[in-house]
Every structure is written in C-alpha cells, then in structure tokens.
C-alpha cells in the first residue's frame, strides 16, 4: 500500500503524508454523503460509524474493481 501512495505522491509532486491527508479528507466528506449508494459502501466498511483508514478504503475499492472485472 505504501508503494501505491508513494507513486501517487511522485506523480503529483507531493509527499506521501499529503496524499494520505487528502484521501482522509475525501473519506470524511464521502462518509457524510446522503446518497444511498455511498451510505451502503460505508456501512459495509465499518459497523461502528468511525472513519476507516486510507488503507482499508483503498483495499475495499480494489476488491470492488476486481469483482466487477470478473463479471
């Protein structure tokens, strides 16, 4: 996961910590979305209502993409 974040940082001329902060901000904003599709995604990732880690979100998205590619 760290290599992915490093690559993103490199491609965008920034630091890994900056990339993580931006993703954390995006997670925070997305978790507050009232859209039912978004709500369902976040409900699957967490059952306590707390924001999941950047790594958890990326892993879940990768899994979704893999599953869609299989079907």
ROKOL-110211 format. One record per residue (C-alpha): residue in one letter; x, y, z. Coordinates in steps of 0.001 Angstrom, whole numbers, padded with zeros to 6 digits, always signed. Layout:
# residues N
AXYZ ...
# end
This chain:
# residues 71
X+000000+000000+000000 X+002867+002341+000817 X+004237+001909-002707 X+000906+002966-004176 X+000872+006088-002040 X+004489+006834-002963 X+003642+006539-006661 X+000659+008859-006299 X+002815+011375-004427 X+005553+011185-007050 X+003121+011637-009927 X+001585+014669-008225 X+004759+016310-006948 X+003848+015996-003287 X+004535+013880-000210 X+003001+010615+000944 X+001678+012317+004073 X-000031+014956+001935 X-001614+012251-000225 X-002885+010443+002882 X-004321+013689+004307 X-006158+014371+001065 X-007559+010839+000958 X-008593+011086+004630 X-010398+014339+003822 X-012140+012670+000865 X-013183+009758+003096 X-014590+012175+005664 X-016568+014056+003032 X-017810+010886+001349 X-018964+009366+004628 X-021204+012388+005110 X-022902+011873+001744 X-026648+011287+001971 X-026677+009203-001229 X-027887+005685-000501 X-025225+004101-002722 X-022475+005851-000748 X-024098+005064+002576 X-024173+001369+001728 X-020476+001364+000847 X-019517+002947+004167 X-021847+000675+006126 X-020014-002322+004651 X-016616-000953+005693 X-017432-000046+009252 X-020001-001091+011760 X-019084+001437+014423 X-019517+004591+012337 X-015853+005539+012631 X-013917+006530+009562 X-011919+003633+008115 X-008226+004004+007380 X-006947+005054+003982 X-005575+001538+003537 X-008937-000061+004343 X-010763+002123+001831 X-008228+001523-000930 X-008328-002235-000311 X-012144-002226-000470 X-012156-000257-003717 X-009556-002578-005257 X-011689-005577-004277 X-014782-003994-005853 X-012897-003322-009072 X-011579-006895-009182 X-015072-008283-008630 X-016516-006109-011400 X-013771-007178-013777 X-014646-010836-013175 X-018310-010344-014012 
# end
